[in-house]
Amino acid sequence: MAGQVQRLIEAAAHPRVRVQVLTFAQGSHVGMAGSFGIFSFPGDPGGDISFADTMAGSLFIERQAEV
């Protein structure tokens, strides 16, 4: 586990990476069901896009209210 934490620290140093940690006290979170990411494209008027990888398959979410 120490190696995983070290890798997160290294990744967080990158200017385009943000690492966020939730405590168990926060309860369940949609991200616990699988991996996800939020992609931002500078200068794109369409806004951000989120990607979720679930047991049912992959999902791209483009509606800003849902991202």
Secondary structure per residue as TSV (DSSP state, phi and psi in degrees):
chain	resnum	aa	ss	phi	psi
A	1	M	-	360.0	-32.0
A	2	A	H	-60.1	-37.4
A	3	G	H	-65.2	-37.4
A	4	Q	H	-66.5	-42.5
A	5	V	H	-63.5	-42.5
A	6	Q	H	-61.4	-40.2
A	7	R	H	-65.6	-37.8
A	8	L	H	-64.1	-40.6
A	9	I	H	-61.8	-43.1
A	10	E	H	-64.6	-43.7
A	11	A	H	-64.5	-39.4
A	12	A	H	-64.7	-20.7
A	13	A	T	-73.2	-17.3
A	14	H	S	-72.6	136.5
A	15	P	T	-65.5	-18.1
A	16	R	T	-103.1	10.8
A	17	V	-	-119.8	134.9
A	18	R	-	-126.8	122.8
A	19	V	-	-102.9	126.2
A	20	Q	-	-123.4	137.9
A	21	V	-	-120.8	130.5
A	22	L	-	-104.5	139.8
A	23	T	-	-84.2	160.3
A	24	F	G	-60.7	-28.9
A	25	A	G	-63.9	-20.9
A	26	Q	G	-72.9	-15.8
A	27	G	-	84.9	-165.9
A	28	S	-	-72.6	154.3
A	29	H	-	-138.8	147.2
A	30	V	G	-57.0	-29.3
A	31	G	G	-69.5	-12.1
A	32	M	G	-74.5	-16.3
A	33	A	G	-80.7	-13.0
A	34	G	S	168.2	-177.3
A	35	S	-	-80.6	155.7
A	36	F	E	-153.3	163.4
A	37	G	E	-150.1	156.6
A	38	I	E	-121.0	123.9
A	39	F	E	-107.5	127.9
A	40	S	-	-115.0	135.1
A	41	F	-	-119.9	108.8
A	42	P	T	-55.9	134.0
A	43	G	T	81.4	-2.7
A	44	D	-	-87.0	116.1
A	45	P	T	-69.7	-11.0
A	46	G	T	-76.4	-15.8
A	47	G	-	88.4	-165.1
A	48	D	-	-80.4	159.6
A	49	I	E	-129.0	135.8
A	50	S	E	-109.8	151.7
A	51	F	E	-127.8	128.5
A	52	A	E	-125.4	132.5
A	53	D	E	-107.8	111.8
A	54	T	E	-120.5	176.1
A	55	M	T	-63.7	-27.5
A	56	A	T	-82.9	-13.9
A	57	G	E	137.3	-167.8
A	58	S	E	-95.7	148.4
A	59	L	E	-139.3	129.0
A	60	F	E	-107.6	130.5
A	61	I	E	-116.6	122.2
A	62	E	-	-113.3	-18.5
A	63	R	-	-65.7	120.4
A	64	Q	T	-57.7	-34.9
A	65	A	T	-66.0	-23.1
A	66	E	T	-98.0	-19.6
A	67	V	-	-68.6	360.0
